Amino acid sequence: MEEAKNLDFSFSHDERRFRCNISYQMGHYMVVLRLLTANIPDIEEL
């Protein structure tokens, strides 16, 4: 992470999936967590 200053990954916790992004900019860390839906809609549902 020190070279790229950006880390993207996903993980599971209590049967839920999350996407995570950790960045380092201007001397500060930033963390973004996104809860992924368990149901992926079909193209017709979109």
N, CA, C and O atoms as a CHARMM CRD file, in Angstrom:
* protein
*
  184
    1    1 MET  N      0.82200  -1.19800   0.00000 PROA 1      0.00000
    2    1 MET  CA     0.00000   0.00000   0.00000 PROA 1      0.00000
    3    1 MET  C      0.86600   1.26200   0.00000 PROA 1      0.00000
    4    1 MET  O      0.41600   2.30800  -0.46800 PROA 1      0.00000
    5    2 GLU  N      2.07000   1.18900   0.50300 PROA 2      0.00000
    6    2 GLU  CA     2.91000   2.38700   0.56500 PROA 2      0.00000
    7    2 GLU  C      3.25500   2.90600  -0.82600 PROA 2      0.00000
    8    2 GLU  O      3.32200   4.11800  -1.03200 PROA 2      0.00000
    9    3 GLU  N      3.47600   1.99600  -1.79300 PROA 3      0.00000
   10    3 GLU  CA     3.80100   2.44100  -3.14600 PROA 3      0.00000
   11    3 GLU  C      2.56800   2.93500  -3.88500 PROA 3      0.00000
   12    3 GLU  O      2.57400   4.04000  -4.42700 PROA 3      0.00000
   13    4 ALA  N      1.50600   2.12900  -3.91200 PROA 4      0.00000
   14    4 ALA  CA     0.31700   2.46400  -4.68900 PROA 4      0.00000
   15    4 ALA  C     -0.56500   3.47700  -3.96800 PROA 4      0.00000
   16    4 ALA  O     -1.28500   4.23900  -4.61300 PROA 4      0.00000
   17    5 LYS  N     -0.51800   3.49300  -2.64900 PROA 5      0.00000
   18    5 LYS  CA    -1.33600   4.38600  -1.82400 PROA 5      0.00000
   19    5 LYS  C     -2.83400   4.13500  -2.00700 PROA 5      0.00000
   20    5 LYS  O     -3.65500   5.01000  -1.73100 PROA 5      0.00000
   21    6 ASN  N     -3.18700   2.92000  -2.47800 PROA 6      0.00000
   22    6 ASN  CA    -4.57600   2.56400  -2.71000 PROA 6      0.00000
   23    6 ASN  C     -4.71100   1.04700  -2.59500 PROA 6      0.00000
   24    6 ASN  O     -3.91000   0.30900  -3.16900 PROA 6      0.00000
   25    7 LEU  N     -5.71100   0.58200  -1.86400 PROA 7      0.00000
   26    7 LEU  CA    -5.92000  -0.84800  -1.67300 PROA 7      0.00000
   27    7 LEU  C     -7.40100  -1.15200  -1.83100 PROA 7      0.00000
   28    7 LEU  O     -8.23100  -0.56900  -1.13400 PROA 7      0.00000
   29    8 ASP  N     -7.74300  -2.06500  -2.75000 PROA 8      0.00000
   30    8 ASP  CA    -9.12300  -2.50400  -2.97500 PROA 8      0.00000
   31    8 ASP  C     -9.21900  -3.98600  -2.66300 PROA 8      0.00000
   32    8 ASP  O     -8.36000  -4.76600  -3.07500 PROA 8      0.00000
   33    9 PHE  N    -10.26900  -4.38600  -1.93000 PROA 9      0.00000
   34    9 PHE  CA   -10.48900  -5.79700  -1.64200 PROA 9      0.00000
   35    9 PHE  C    -11.93400  -6.00200  -1.21800 PROA 9      0.00000
   36    9 PHE  O    -12.66300  -5.04200  -0.97100 PROA 9      0.00000
   37   10 SER  N    -12.34000  -7.25900  -1.13700 PROA 10     0.00000
   38   10 SER  CA   -13.67400  -7.59500  -0.64000 PROA 10     0.00000
   39   10 SER  C    -13.51800  -8.60500   0.48300 PROA 10     0.00000
   40   10 SER  O    -12.51700  -9.31700   0.56500 PROA 10     0.00000
   41   11 PHE  N    -14.53100  -8.65500   1.35200 PROA 11     0.00000
   42   11 PHE  CA   -14.52000  -9.62200   2.44100 PROA 11     0.00000
   43   11 PHE  C    -15.94300  -9.94300   2.86000 PROA 11     0.00000
   44   11 PHE  O    -16.87600  -9.20200   2.55200 PROA 11     0.00000
   45   12 SER  N    -16.10100 -11.06300   3.56900 PROA 12     0.00000
   46   12 SER  CA   -17.40300 -11.49300   4.07900 PROA 12     0.00000
   47   12 SER  C    -17.39400 -11.43500   5.58900 PROA 12     0.00000
   48   12 SER  O    -16.38600 -11.71300   6.23800 PROA 12     0.00000
   49   13 HSD  N    -18.56200 -11.06000   6.14300 PROA 13     0.00000
   50   13 HSD  CA   -18.73500 -11.02800   7.59700 PROA 13     0.00000
   51   13 HSD  C    -20.21000 -11.25300   7.89600 PROA 13     0.00000
   52   13 HSD  O    -21.06700 -10.55200   7.35700 PROA 13     0.00000
   53   14 ASP  N    -20.51100 -12.21600   8.74200 PROA 14     0.00000
   54   14 ASP  CA   -21.90100 -12.53400   9.11000 PROA 14     0.00000
   55   14 ASP  C    -22.79900 -12.69400   7.88600 PROA 14     0.00000
   56   14 ASP  O    -23.88600 -12.12100   7.82100 PROA 14     0.00000
   57   15 GLU  N    -22.33300 -13.47800   6.92000 PROA 15     0.00000
   58   15 GLU  CA   -23.07900 -13.79200   5.69300 PROA 15     0.00000
   59   15 GLU  C    -23.35900 -12.57200   4.81800 PROA 15     0.00000
   60   15 GLU  O    -24.26900 -12.60400   3.99000 PROA 15     0.00000
   61   16 ARG  N    -22.60300 -11.52000   4.98800 PROA 16     0.00000
   62   16 ARG  CA   -22.70800 -10.33400   4.12700 PROA 16     0.00000
   63   16 ARG  C    -21.36800 -10.10700   3.45500 PROA 16     0.00000
   64   16 ARG  O    -20.31700 -10.41800   4.01700 PROA 16     0.00000
   65   17 ARG  N    -21.41300  -9.55300   2.23000 PROA 17     0.00000
   66   17 ARG  CA   -20.17600  -9.25500   1.50200 PROA 17     0.00000
   67   17 ARG  C    -19.98800  -7.75600   1.41000 PROA 17     0.00000
   68   17 ARG  O    -20.93800  -6.99600   1.22500 PROA 17     0.00000
   69   18 PHE  N    -18.73200  -7.35100   1.54400 PROA 18     0.00000
   70   18 PHE  CA   -18.37500  -5.93800   1.49800 PROA 18     0.00000
   71   18 PHE  C    -17.24900  -5.73300   0.50200 PROA 18     0.00000
   72   18 PHE  O    -16.39000  -6.59800   0.33400 PROA 18     0.00000
   73   19 ARG  N    -17.25900  -4.57600  -0.16100 PROA 19     0.00000
   74   19 ARG  CA   -16.11400  -4.10200  -0.93100 PROA 19     0.00000
   75   19 ARG  C    -15.46800  -3.01200  -0.10600 PROA 19     0.00000
   76   19 ARG  O    -16.15900  -2.19400   0.50000 PROA 19     0.00000
   77   20 CYS  N    -14.15300  -2.99500  -0.07700 PROA 20     0.00000
   78   20 CYS  CA   -13.43300  -2.02800   0.74200 PROA 20     0.00000
   79   20 CYS  C    -12.34900  -1.35100  -0.09400 PROA 20     0.00000
   80   20 CYS  O    -11.66800  -1.99400  -0.89200 PROA 20     0.00000
   81   21 ASN  N    -12.20600  -0.05000   0.10300 PROA 21     0.00000
   82   21 ASN  CA   -11.14700   0.71600  -0.52800 PROA 21     0.00000
   83   21 ASN  C    -10.46400   1.53100   0.56000 PROA 21     0.00000
   84   21 ASN  O    -11.11700   2.27200   1.29400 PROA 21     0.00000
   85   22 ILE  N     -9.15600   1.38900   0.65700 PROA 22     0.00000
   86   22 ILE  CA    -8.36300   2.16900   1.60600 PROA 22     0.00000
   87   22 ILE  C     -7.35000   2.96900   0.79600 PROA 22     0.00000
   88   22 ILE  O     -6.60200   2.40700  -0.00500 PROA 22     0.00000
   89   23 SER  N     -7.33000   4.27500   1.00700 PROA 23     0.00000
   90   23 SER  CA    -6.42500   5.16300   0.28200 PROA 23     0.00000
   91   23 SER  C     -5.64900   6.02100   1.27100 PROA 23     0.00000
   92   23 SER  O     -6.09800   6.27100   2.39000 PROA 23     0.00000
   93   24 TYR  N     -4.48000   6.46500   0.83600 PROA 24     0.00000
   94   24 TYR  CA    -3.66100   7.38100   1.62600 PROA 24     0.00000
   95   24 TYR  C     -3.37300   8.59300   0.76000 PROA 24     0.00000
   96   24 TYR  O     -2.71100   8.48500  -0.27200 PROA 24     0.00000
   97   25 GLN  N     -3.87700   9.76100   1.18800 PROA 25     0.00000
   98   25 GLN  CA    -3.71200  10.98800   0.41100 PROA 25     0.00000
   99   25 GLN  C     -3.42700  12.14900   1.33500 PROA 25     0.00000
  100   25 GLN  O     -4.06100  12.29200   2.38000 PROA 25     0.00000
  101   26 MET  N     -2.49000  12.96600   0.95900 PROA 26     0.00000
  102   26 MET  CA    -2.16800  14.20400   1.67900 PROA 26     0.00000
  103   26 MET  C     -2.00400  13.96700   3.18300 PROA 26     0.00000
  104   26 MET  O     -2.43200  14.78100   4.00000 PROA 26     0.00000
  105   27 GLY  N     -1.37700  12.83800   3.53500 PROA 27     0.00000
  106   27 GLY  CA    -1.07800  12.55500   4.93200 PROA 27     0.00000
  107   27 GLY  C     -2.21000  11.94700   5.73900 PROA 27     0.00000
  108   27 GLY  O     -2.10600  11.84400   6.96100 PROA 27     0.00000
  109   28 HSD  N     -3.30400  11.53500   5.07300 PROA 28     0.00000
  110   28 HSD  CA    -4.45700  10.97600   5.77800 PROA 28     0.00000
  111   28 HSD  C     -4.94500   9.70600   5.08800 PROA 28     0.00000
  112   28 HSD  O     -4.84700   9.57000   3.86900 PROA 28     0.00000
  113   29 TYR  N     -5.47700   8.77100   5.89200 PROA 29     0.00000
  114   29 TYR  CA    -6.10600   7.57400   5.35500 PROA 29     0.00000
  115   29 TYR  C     -7.59300   7.81800   5.14100 PROA 29     0.00000
  116   29 TYR  O     -8.23000   8.56100   5.88800 PROA 29     0.00000
  117   30 MET  N     -8.14000   7.17500   4.10000 PROA 30     0.00000
  118   30 MET  CA    -9.56600   7.21900   3.81300 PROA 30     0.00000
  119   30 MET  C    -10.02800   5.78200   3.61900 PROA 30     0.00000
  120   30 MET  O     -9.38000   5.01200   2.91000 PROA 30     0.00000
  121   31 VAL  N    -11.14500   5.41500   4.24500 PROA 31     0.00000
  122   31 VAL  CA   -11.69400   4.06500   4.12200 PROA 31     0.00000
  123   31 VAL  C    -13.12700   4.16500   3.62100 PROA 31     0.00000
  124   31 VAL  O    -13.92800   4.93700   4.14900 PROA 31     0.00000
  125   32 VAL  N    -13.44500   3.37100   2.58900 PROA 32     0.00000
  126   32 VAL  CA   -14.80400   3.29800   2.06100 PROA 32     0.00000
  127   32 VAL  C    -15.23900   1.84100   2.11100 PROA 32     0.00000
  128   32 VAL  O    -14.55000   0.96600   1.58700 PROA 32     0.00000
  129   33 LEU  N    -16.39200   1.57500   2.74700 PROA 33     0.00000
  130   33 LEU  CA   -16.98200   0.23600   2.78900 PROA 33     0.00000
  131   33 LEU  C    -18.30400   0.26800   2.04200 PROA 33     0.00000
  132   33 LEU  O    -19.12700   1.15800   2.25400 PROA 33     0.00000
  133   34 ARG  N    -18.50200  -0.71200   1.16200 PROA 34     0.00000
  134   34 ARG  CA   -19.76200  -0.81500   0.42300 PROA 34     0.00000
  135   34 ARG  C    -20.36300  -2.18900   0.69400 PROA 34     0.00000
  136   34 ARG  O    -19.69200  -3.20900   0.53500 PROA 34     0.00000
  137   35 LEU  N    -21.62100  -2.21300   1.10100 PROA 35     0.00000
  138   35 LEU  CA   -22.33200  -3.46500   1.31300 PROA 35     0.00000
  139   35 LEU  C    -22.84300  -3.95400  -0.03400 PROA 35     0.00000
  140   35 LEU  O    -23.56900  -3.23900  -0.72400 PROA 35     0.00000
  141   36 LEU  N    -22.46000  -5.17600  -0.40800 PROA 36     0.00000
  142   36 LEU  CA   -22.89500  -5.74400  -1.68100 PROA 36     0.00000
  143   36 LEU  C    -24.20900  -6.48300  -1.48700 PROA 36     0.00000
  144   36 LEU  O    -24.40300  -7.17200  -0.48500 PROA 36     0.00000
  145   37 THR  N    -25.09500  -6.33800  -2.43800 PROA 37     0.00000
  146   37 THR  CA   -26.37900  -7.01500  -2.36200 PROA 37     0.00000
  147   37 THR  C    -26.21000  -8.50300  -2.65200 PROA 37     0.00000
  148   37 THR  O    -25.37900  -8.89300  -3.47100 PROA 37     0.00000
  149   38 ALA  N    -27.00000  -9.32400  -1.97700 PROA 38     0.00000
  150   38 ALA  CA   -26.93300 -10.77100  -2.18100 PROA 38     0.00000
  151   38 ALA  C    -27.65400 -11.16700  -3.46400 PROA 38     0.00000
  152   38 ALA  O    -27.32700 -12.18800  -4.07100 PROA 38     0.00000
  153   39 ASN  N    -28.63100 -10.36700  -3.87900 PROA 39     0.00000
  154   39 ASN  CA   -29.41900 -10.66700  -5.08100 PROA 39     0.00000
  155   39 ASN  C    -28.93600  -9.80900  -6.23600 PROA 39     0.00000
  156   39 ASN  O    -29.03500  -8.58200  -6.20100 PROA 39     0.00000
  157   40 ILE  N    -28.41600 -10.46500  -7.25000 PROA 40     0.00000
  158   40 ILE  CA   -27.96800  -9.75600  -8.44500 PROA 40     0.00000
  159   40 ILE  C    -29.12300  -9.76400  -9.43900 PROA 40     0.00000
  160   40 ILE  O    -29.54700 -10.83900  -9.86300 PROA 40     0.00000
  161   41 PRO  N    -29.64700  -8.59600  -9.82600 PROA 41     0.00000
  162   41 PRO  CA   -30.81200  -8.56400 -10.71600 PROA 41     0.00000
  163   41 PRO  C    -30.46700  -9.00500 -12.13600 PROA 41     0.00000
  164   41 PRO  O    -29.34600  -8.81700 -12.61000 PROA 41     0.00000
  165   42 ASP  N    -31.45700  -9.59400 -12.79900 PROA 42     0.00000
  166   42 ASP  CA   -31.31800  -9.92500 -14.21300 PROA 42     0.00000
  167   42 ASP  C    -31.37100  -8.63500 -15.01700 PROA 42     0.00000
  168   42 ASP  O    -31.77200  -7.58900 -14.50600 PROA 42     0.00000
  169   43 ILE  N    -30.96600  -8.71500 -16.27000 PROA 43     0.00000
  170   43 ILE  CA   -30.97900  -7.53500 -17.12300 PROA 43     0.00000
  171   43 ILE  C    -32.40700  -7.00700 -17.30800 PROA 43     0.00000
  172   43 ILE  O    -32.60500  -5.80100 -17.45300 PROA 43     0.00000
  173   44 GLU  N    -33.39300  -7.89500 -17.30300 PROA 44     0.00000
  174   44 GLU  CA   -34.78900  -7.47500 -17.44900 PROA 44     0.00000
  175   44 GLU  C    -35.26200  -6.68000 -16.23100 PROA 44     0.00000
  176   44 GLU  O    -36.10800  -5.79500 -16.36000 PROA 44     0.00000
  177   45 GLU  N    -34.72600  -6.98800 -15.06400 PROA 45     0.00000
  178   45 GLU  CA   -35.11800  -6.29300 -13.84000 PROA 45     0.00000
  179   45 GLU  C    -34.52500  -4.88500 -13.75500 PROA 45     0.00000
  180   45 GLU  O    -35.02800  -4.03400 -13.02100 PROA 45     0.00000
  181   46 LEU  N    -33.46900  -4.65300 -14.50200 PROA 46     0.00000
  182   46 LEU  CA   -32.84100  -3.33700 -14.47400 PROA 46     0.00000
  183   46 LEU  C    -33.66100  -2.38700 -15.30900 PROA 46     0.00000
  184   46 LEU  O    -33.31300  -1.21200 -15.42700 PROA 46     0.00000
